[in-house]
Amino acid sequence: MPEDIEDLQLDVILSVLENPIRRKILRKLSRDNNYPLQLSKELHISQQAIMKHLKVLEENDFVESYEERSSKGGPPRKVFTPRKRYSVRIDIGPHTYNEVITSFEEYGGGPDVKDVNPAIGETQVEVNGKLTGEMKEDVVAALPAFTDPILESLRRELDRAICMEDDVKKLSELRSLISNMNVELKGMEMRRRRLLALRERAFEDTNEIISSISHSYVEREAYSLLVKDGICDMDMLSDMLNIRHKVLKEIMKEFEDLLGS
């Protein structure tokens, strides 16, 4: 898990997001930075309650605030904006439980991006001191996040749109891009749901077999971590199972002998 969210554990996330008003506030702020009075009017909730929820969100780094001067000469007002960029996923089934917190960086946080080359209409990406407008082999190797041809195509289109001077044309391009991205994400979610169903079926038989071949609770847990989670690190397994390395080695050897027989 990246360092910036290491301390933001699932318990904290769920305790903050379990409140529907805080989720509504985050949904509003994701569309535009806002201030408490306006949020109060739009959500039909007292400003005192809004401030209470914003305090919780800010204390847990979900949002941050800054003062904005009034255009009408009044006192400055506190404006709130979302802070974190991460995804929380929990998979639950009769034979499945998994929780994952992943972060996604701000766009442009990777290699140095130069001005658009007017000759070829491509954004120049600098990798190891070289400029290129195409994802050649050496660049693909240096940028594993962009080796997917669909992602790379969307990235290039986004680069072009961002550099447009005409805001109306830019908005039209961004609208089309966002629509394409939404289609891709829906497709990924559908594929993921089908994979989860297939894996759940595999887990069902795996659990039955492990229960039949193991002689103790510790063995059953160790076999499950080895097969279902693919964890083979001795130190990690020892910590998770709270057993000594010597005992764990015997369990792992017995397991390997069993599979090798």
VEXKE-394104 format. One record per residue (C-alpha): y negated, x negated, z negated; residue in three letters. Coordinates in nm, 4 decimals, padded with zeros to 6 digits. Layout:
<rs>
<y->Y; x->X; z->Z; residuo->ALA> $
...
</rs>
This chain:
<rs>
<y->00.0000; x->00.0000; z->00.0000; residuo->MET> $
<y->-00.3435; x->-00.1440; z->00.0904; residuo->PRO> $
<y->-00.5464; x->-00.2923; z->-00.1938; residuo->GLU> $
<y->-00.8295; x->-00.0375; z->-00.1645; residuo->ASP> $
<y->-00.5985; x->00.2505; z->-00.2614; residuo->ILE> $
<y->-00.3531; x->00.0689; z->-00.4888; residuo->GLU> $
<y->-00.5106; x->00.2246; z->-00.7970; residuo->ASP> $
<y->-00.5412; x->00.5696; z->-00.6435; residuo->LEU> $
<y->-00.1981; x->00.6951; z->-00.7393; residuo->GLN> $
<y->-00.0429; x->01.0241; z->-00.6349; residuo->LEU> $
<y->-00.0895; x->01.1813; z->-00.9799; residuo->ASP> $
<y->-00.4647; x->01.1219; z->-00.9584; residuo->VAL> $
<y->-00.4859; x->01.2536; z->-00.6026; residuo->ILE> $
<y->-00.2935; x->01.5697; z->-00.6844; residuo->LEU> $
<y->-00.4899; x->01.6327; z->-01.0036; residuo->SER> $
<y->-00.8142; x->01.6166; z->-00.8067; residuo->VAL> $
<y->-00.7005; x->01.8095; z->-00.5007; residuo->LEU> $
<y->-00.5095; x->02.0828; z->-00.6851; residuo->GLU> $
<y->-00.8419; x->02.2609; z->-00.7318; residuo->ASN> $
<y->-00.9202; x->02.4778; z->-00.4243; residuo->PRO> $
<y->-01.2978; x->02.4490; z->-00.4747; residuo->ILE> $
<y->-01.2821; x->02.0687; z->-00.4564; residuo->ARG> $
<y->-01.0778; x->02.0964; z->-00.1373; residuo->ARG> $
<y->-01.3402; x->02.3313; z->00.0080; residuo->LYS> $
<y->-01.6146; x->02.0846; z->-00.0848; residuo->ILE> $
<y->-01.4297; x->01.7987; z->00.0857; residuo->LEU> $
<y->-01.3742; x->02.0160; z->00.3936; residuo->ARG> $
<y->-01.7475; x->02.0890; z->00.4103; residuo->LYS> $
<y->-01.8443; x->01.7264; z->00.3565; residuo->LEU> $
<y->-01.6028; x->01.6135; z->00.6284; residuo->SER> $
<y->-01.8208; x->01.8056; z->00.8760; residuo->ARG> $
<y->-02.1568; x->01.6863; z->00.7459; residuo->ASP> $
<y->-02.3084; x->01.5146; z->00.4442; residuo->ASN> $
<y->-02.4502; x->01.7736; z->00.2095; residuo->ASN> $
<y->-02.6320; x->01.8303; z->-00.1156; residuo->TYR> $
<y->-02.5325; x->02.0511; z->-00.4128; residuo->PRO> $
<y->-02.7745; x->02.3380; z->-00.3527; residuo->LEU> $
<y->-02.6634; x->02.3841; z->00.0071; residuo->GLN> $
<y->-02.2962; x->02.3590; z->-00.0904; residuo->LEU> $
<y->-02.3589; x->02.6226; z->-00.3566; residuo->SER> $
<y->-02.5074; x->02.8599; z->-00.0987; residuo->LYS> $
<y->-02.2394; x->02.8025; z->00.1640; residuo->GLU> $
<y->-01.9441; x->02.8302; z->-00.0760; residuo->LEU> $
<y->-02.0984; x->03.1118; z->-00.2864; residuo->HIS> $
<y->-02.0401; x->02.9144; z->-00.6056; residuo->ILE> $
<y->-02.2946; x->02.8337; z->-00.8764; residuo->SER> $
<y->-02.4742; x->02.5018; z->-00.8400; residuo->GLN> $
<y->-02.3582; x->02.4085; z->-01.1918; residuo->GLN> $
<y->-01.9930; x->02.4508; z->-01.0872; residuo->ALA> $
<y->-02.0538; x->02.2548; z->-00.7660; residuo->ILE> $
<y->-02.2055; x->01.9678; z->-00.9649; residuo->MET> $
<y->-01.9063; x->01.9719; z->-01.2009; residuo->LYS> $
<y->-01.6608; x->01.9402; z->-00.9116; residuo->HIS> $
<y->-01.8711; x->01.6777; z->-00.7321; residuo->LEU> $
<y->-01.8701; x->01.4707; z->-01.0518; residuo->LYS> $
<y->-01.4882; x->01.4756; z->-01.0581; residuo->VAL> $
<y->-01.4722; x->01.3828; z->-00.6890; residuo->LEU> $
<y->-01.7215; x->01.1001; z->-00.7326; residuo->GLU> $
<y->-01.5567; x->00.9608; z->-01.0460; residuo->GLU> $
<y->-01.2306; x->00.9359; z->-00.8522; residuo->ASN> $
<y->-01.3949; x->00.7795; z->-00.5436; residuo->ASP> $
<y->-01.3352; x->01.0743; z->-00.3130; residuo->PHE> $
<y->-01.7086; x->01.0986; z->-00.2453; residuo->VAL> $
<y->-02.0191; x->00.8911; z->-00.2967; residuo->GLU> $
<y->-02.3845; x->00.9904; z->-00.3224; residuo->SER> $
<y->-02.7255; x->00.8611; z->-00.2252; residuo->TYR> $
<y->-03.0825; x->00.9847; z->-00.2606; residuo->GLU> $
<y->-03.2566; x->01.1291; z->00.0442; residuo->GLU> $
<y->-03.6314; x->01.1810; z->00.0643; residuo->ARG> $
<y->-03.7499; x->01.5333; z->00.1294; residuo->SER> $
<y->-03.9179; x->01.5932; z->00.4655; residuo->SER> $
<y->-04.1454; x->01.8464; z->00.2961; residuo->LYS> $
<y->-04.2838; x->01.6047; z->00.0383; residuo->GLY> $
<y->-04.0715; x->01.7283; z->-00.2484; residuo->GLY> $
<y->-03.8634; x->01.5180; z->-00.4867; residuo->PRO> $
<y->-03.5686; x->01.3247; z->-00.3410; residuo->PRO> $
<y->-03.2358; x->01.5031; z->-00.3437; residuo->ARG> $
<y->-02.8878; x->01.3675; z->-00.3987; residuo->LYS> $
<y->-02.6685; x->01.3843; z->-00.0892; residuo->VAL> $
<y->-02.2900; x->01.3540; z->-00.1031; residuo->PHE> $
<y->-02.0603; x->01.2071; z->00.1605; residuo->THR> $
<y->-01.6807; x->01.1505; z->00.1745; residuo->PRO> $
<y->-01.5675; x->00.7992; z->00.0857; residuo->ARG> $
<y->-01.1927; x->00.7512; z->00.1236; residuo->LYS> $
<y->-00.9890; x->00.7348; z->00.4433; residuo->ARG> $
<y->-00.6241; x->00.7963; z->00.3684; residuo->TYR> $
<y->-00.3339; x->01.0300; z->00.4288; residuo->SER> $
<y->-00.0995; x->01.1711; z->00.1655; residuo->VAL> $
<y->00.2482; x->01.2821; z->00.2678; residuo->ARG> $
<y->00.5207; x->01.4332; z->00.0520; residuo->ILE> $
<y->00.8614; x->01.5205; z->00.1952; residuo->ASP> $
<y->01.0751; x->01.7539; z->-00.0186; residuo->ILE> $
<y->01.4187; x->01.8927; z->00.0613; residuo->GLY> $
<y->01.7564; x->01.9578; z->-00.1046; residuo->PRO> $
<y->01.8492; x->01.5941; z->-00.0345; residuo->HIS> $
<y->01.5028; x->01.4459; z->00.0263; residuo->THR> $
<y->01.2079; x->01.3343; z->-00.1810; residuo->TYR> $
<y->00.9519; x->01.0900; z->-00.0506; residuo->ASN> $
<y->00.5851; x->01.0301; z->-00.1158; residuo->GLU> $
<y->00.3610; x->00.8023; z->00.0886; residuo->VAL> $
<y->-00.0099; x->00.7198; z->00.0673; residuo->ILE> $
<y->-00.1474; x->00.5424; z->00.3731; residuo->THR> $
<y->-00.5012; x->00.4438; z->00.4633; residuo->SER> $
<y->-00.6640; x->00.4466; z->00.8031; residuo->PHE> $
<y->-00.9528; x->00.2087; z->00.8595; residuo->GLU> $
<y->-01.2915; x->00.2939; z->01.0023; residuo->GLU> $
<y->-01.2970; x->00.2739; z->01.3814; residuo->TYR> $
<y->-01.4125; x->-00.0694; z->01.4945; residuo->GLY> $
<y->-01.2682; x->-00.2485; z->01.1929; residuo->GLY> $
<y->-01.0336; x->-00.4630; z->01.4006; residuo->GLY> $
<y->-01.1192; x->-00.7332; z->01.6530; residuo->PRO> $
<y->-01.4777; x->-00.8040; z->01.7549; residuo->ASP> $
<y->-01.5910; x->-00.5469; z->02.0090; residuo->VAL> $
<y->-01.8560; x->-00.6650; z->02.2535; residuo->LYS> $
<y->-02.0836; x->-00.4756; z->02.4896; residuo->ASP> $
<y->-01.9403; x->-00.2848; z->02.7814; residuo->VAL> $
<y->-01.8994; x->-00.5003; z->03.0910; residuo->ASN> $
<y->-02.0901; x->-00.3082; z->03.3625; residuo->PRO> $
<y->-01.8843; x->-00.4733; z->03.6362; residuo->ALA> $
<y->-01.5571; x->-00.3216; z->03.5244; residuo->ILE> $
<y->-01.6780; x->-00.0499; z->03.2846; residuo->GLY> $
<y->-01.4508; x->-00.1754; z->03.0055; residuo->GLU> $
<y->-01.5229; x->-00.2691; z->02.6487; residuo->THR> $
<y->-01.4764; x->-00.6427; z->02.6036; residuo->GLN> $
<y->-01.2446; x->-00.7268; z->02.3161; residuo->VAL> $
<y->-01.2535; x->-01.0765; z->02.1730; residuo->GLU> $
<y->-00.9193; x->-01.2189; z->02.0639; residuo->VAL> $
<y->-00.8770; x->-01.5872; z->01.9796; residuo->ASN> $
<y->-01.2107; x->-01.6642; z->02.1419; residuo->GLY> $
<y->-01.1235; x->-01.4947; z->02.4714; residuo->LYS> $
<y->-01.2892; x->-01.1878; z->02.6182; residuo->LEU> $
<y->-01.0880; x->-00.9306; z->02.8044; residuo->THR> $
<y->-01.1267; x->-00.5749; z->02.9255; residuo->GLY> $
<y->-00.7548; x->-00.5205; z->02.9647; residuo->GLU> $
<y->-00.4683; x->-00.5204; z->02.7211; residuo->MET> $
<y->-00.2865; x->-00.8223; z->02.8597; residuo->LYS> $
<y->00.0225; x->-00.9674; z->02.6959; residuo->GLU> $
<y->-00.1628; x->-01.2142; z->02.4743; residuo->ASP> $
<y->-00.3971; x->-00.9395; z->02.3564; residuo->VAL> $
<y->-00.1137; x->-00.6940; z->02.2938; residuo->VAL> $
<y->00.0532; x->-00.9544; z->02.0748; residuo->ALA> $
<y->-00.2675; x->-00.9974; z->01.8743; residuo->ALA> $
<y->-00.3364; x->-00.6252; z->01.8471; residuo->LEU> $
<y->-00.0116; x->-00.4526; z->01.7480; residuo->PRO> $
<y->-00.2008; x->-00.1356; z->01.6544; residuo->ALA> $
<y->-00.2991; x->-00.0810; z->02.0161; residuo->PHE> $
<y->00.0286; x->-00.1495; z->02.1973; residuo->THR> $
<y->00.0957; x->00.2213; z->02.2410; residuo->ASP> $
<y->-00.0250; x->00.3044; z->02.5957; residuo->PRO> $
<y->-00.1475; x->00.6521; z->02.4956; residuo->ILE> $
<y->-00.3407; x->00.5142; z->02.1989; residuo->LEU> $
<y->-00.4868; x->00.2394; z->02.4134; residuo->GLU> $
<y->-00.5946; x->00.4889; z->02.6790; residuo->SER> $
<y->-00.7648; x->00.7040; z->02.4146; residuo->LEU> $
<y->-00.9315; x->00.3976; z->02.2643; residuo->ARG> $
<y->-01.0785; x->00.2964; z->02.5997; residuo->ARG> $
<y->-01.2012; x->00.6491; z->02.6711; residuo->GLU> $
<y->-01.3581; x->00.6630; z->02.3254; residuo->LEU> $
<y->-01.5307; x->00.3279; z->02.3823; residuo->ASP> $
<y->-01.6783; x->00.4584; z->02.7067; residuo->ARG> $
<y->-01.7927; x->00.7822; z->02.5456; residuo->ALA> $
<y->-01.9559; x->00.6043; z->02.2522; residuo->ILE> $
<y->-02.1604; x->00.3894; z->02.4911; residuo->CYS> $
<y->-02.3000; x->00.6879; z->02.6860; residuo->MET> $
<y->-02.6769; x->00.7278; z->02.6555; residuo->GLU> $
<y->-02.6858; x->01.0982; z->02.7455; residuo->ASP> $
<y->-02.5951; x->01.2848; z->02.4248; residuo->ASP> $
<y->-02.4929; x->01.6018; z->02.6091; residuo->VAL> $
<y->-02.2517; x->01.4126; z->02.8322; residuo->LYS> $
<y->-02.1295; x->01.2154; z->02.5333; residuo->LYS> $
<y->-02.0595; x->01.5362; z->02.3385; residuo->LEU> $
<y->-01.8687; x->01.6779; z->02.6363; residuo->SER> $
<y->-01.6560; x->01.3628; z->02.6577; residuo->GLU> $
<y->-01.5968; x->01.3588; z->02.2823; residuo->LEU> $
<y->-01.4933; x->01.7248; z->02.2894; residuo->ARG> $
<y->-01.2326; x->01.6507; z->02.5548; residuo->SER> $
<y->-01.1118; x->01.3408; z->02.3682; residuo->LEU> $
<y->-01.0794; x->01.5235; z->02.0366; residuo->ILE> $
<y->-00.8802; x->01.7974; z->02.2088; residuo->SER> $
<y->-00.6424; x->01.5365; z->02.3542; residuo->ASN> $
<y->-00.6097; x->01.3657; z->02.0164; residuo->MET> $
<y->-00.5285; x->01.6981; z->01.8486; residuo->ASN> $
<y->-00.2562; x->01.7635; z->02.1071; residuo->VAL> $
<y->-00.1081; x->01.4168; z->02.0424; residuo->GLU> $
<y->-00.1151; x->01.4678; z->01.6653; residuo->LEU> $
<y->00.0531; x->01.8105; z->01.6932; residuo->LYS> $
<y->00.3224; x->01.6571; z->01.9112; residuo->GLY> $
<y->00.3775; x->01.3811; z->01.6568; residuo->MET> $
<y->00.4028; x->01.6359; z->01.3747; residuo->GLU> $
<y->00.6579; x->01.8418; z->01.5691; residuo->MET> $
<y->00.8687; x->01.5317; z->01.6364; residuo->ARG> $
<y->00.8370; x->01.4304; z->01.2732; residuo->ARG> $
<y->00.9551; x->01.7730; z->01.1513; residuo->ARG> $
<y->01.2601; x->01.7508; z->01.3761; residuo->ARG> $
<y->01.3360; x->01.3972; z->01.2558; residuo->LEU> $
<y->01.3070; x->01.5133; z->00.8942; residuo->LEU> $
<y->01.5585; x->01.7932; z->00.9633; residuo->ALA> $
<y->01.8018; x->01.5466; z->01.1226; residuo->LEU> $
<y->01.7598; x->01.2980; z->00.8388; residuo->ARG> $
<y->01.8060; x->01.5727; z->00.5793; residuo->GLU> $
<y->02.1428; x->01.6560; z->00.7361; residuo->ARG> $
<y->02.2409; x->01.2872; z->00.7293; residuo->ALA> $
<y->02.1290; x->01.2623; z->00.3652; residuo->PHE> $
<y->02.3499; x->01.5583; z->00.2721; residuo->GLU> $
<y->02.6716; x->01.3866; z->00.3802; residuo->ASP> $
<y->02.5469; x->01.0514; z->00.2492; residuo->THR> $
<y->02.4984; x->01.1970; z->-00.0987; residuo->ASN> $
<y->02.8441; x->01.3528; z->-00.0979; residuo->GLU> $
<y->03.0136; x->01.0271; z->00.0065; residuo->ILE> $
<y->02.8174; x->00.8157; z->-00.2422; residuo->ILE> $
<y->02.9070; x->01.0583; z->-00.5229; residuo->SER> $
<y->03.2757; x->01.0321; z->-00.4327; residuo->SER> $
<y->03.2941; x->00.6512; z->-00.4099; residuo->ILE> $
<y->03.0678; x->00.5511; z->-00.7004; residuo->SER> $
<y->03.2027; x->00.5060; z->-01.0500; residuo->HIS> $
<y->02.8800; x->00.5373; z->-01.2479; residuo->SER> $
<y->02.5276; x->00.6738; z->-01.2332; residuo->TYR> $
<y->02.3849; x->00.3239; z->-01.1778; residuo->VAL> $
<y->02.6213; x->00.2625; z->-00.8888; residuo->GLU> $
<y->02.5282; x->00.5957; z->-00.7340; residuo->ARG> $
<y->02.1569; x->00.5179; z->-00.7623; residuo->GLU> $
<y->02.2028; x->00.1675; z->-00.6216; residuo->ALA> $
<y->02.4092; x->00.2888; z->-00.3257; residuo->TYR> $
<y->02.1509; x->00.5572; z->-00.2551; residuo->SER> $
<y->01.8650; x->00.3059; z->-00.2520; residuo->LEU> $
<y->02.0643; x->00.0733; z->-00.0282; residuo->LEU> $
<y->02.1621; x->00.3413; z->00.2243; residuo->VAL> $
<y->01.8869; x->00.6024; z->00.2171; residuo->LYS> $
<y->01.5863; x->00.3835; z->00.1422; residuo->ASP> $
<y->01.7102; x->00.0614; z->00.2997; residuo->GLY> $
<y->01.5984; x->-00.1423; z->-00.0035; residuo->ILE> $
<y->01.7879; x->-00.4709; z->-00.0244; residuo->CYS> $
<y->01.5431; x->-00.6808; z->-00.2259; residuo->ASP> $
<y->01.7200; x->-00.7904; z->-00.5428; residuo->MET> $
<y->01.4075; x->-00.8022; z->-00.7606; residuo->ASP> $
<y->01.2875; x->-00.4614; z->-00.6445; residuo->MET> $
<y->01.6256; x->-00.2987; z->-00.6994; residuo->LEU> $
<y->01.6571; x->-00.4612; z->-01.0403; residuo->SER> $
<y->01.3182; x->-00.3215; z->-01.1464; residuo->ASP> $
<y->01.3849; x->00.0249; z->-01.0046; residuo->MET> $
<y->01.7284; x->00.0545; z->-01.1645; residuo->LEU> $
<y->01.6353; x->-00.1346; z->-01.4809; residuo->ASN> $
<y->01.9470; x->-00.3500; z->-01.4702; residuo->ILE> $
<y->02.0081; x->-00.7248; z->-01.4747; residuo->ARG> $
<y->02.0520; x->-00.9258; z->-01.1555; residuo->HIS> $
<y->02.4068; x->-01.0152; z->-01.2537; residuo->LYS> $
<y->02.5125; x->-00.6504; z->-01.2761; residuo->VAL> $
<y->02.3272; x->-00.5659; z->-00.9579; residuo->LEU> $
<y->02.4962; x->-00.8482; z->-00.7656; residuo->LYS> $
<y->02.8366; x->-00.7139; z->-00.8669; residuo->GLU> $
<y->02.7410; x->-00.3628; z->-00.7505; residuo->ILE> $
<y->02.6063; x->-00.4919; z->-00.4184; residuo->MET> $
<y->02.9143; x->-00.7075; z->-00.3594; residuo->LYS> $
<y->03.1436; x->-00.4140; z->-00.4301; residuo->GLU> $
<y->02.9406; x->-00.2029; z->-00.1882; residuo->PHE> $
<y->02.9531; x->-00.4661; z->00.0872; residuo->GLU> $
<y->03.3288; x->-00.5110; z->00.0353; residuo->ASP> $
<y->03.3741; x->-00.1364; z->00.0563; residuo->LEU> $
<y->03.1882; x->-00.1094; z->00.3855; residuo->LEU> $
<y->03.3619; x->-00.4171; z->00.5214; residuo->GLY> $
<y->03.7085; x->-00.2835; z->00.4457; residuo->SER> $
</rs>
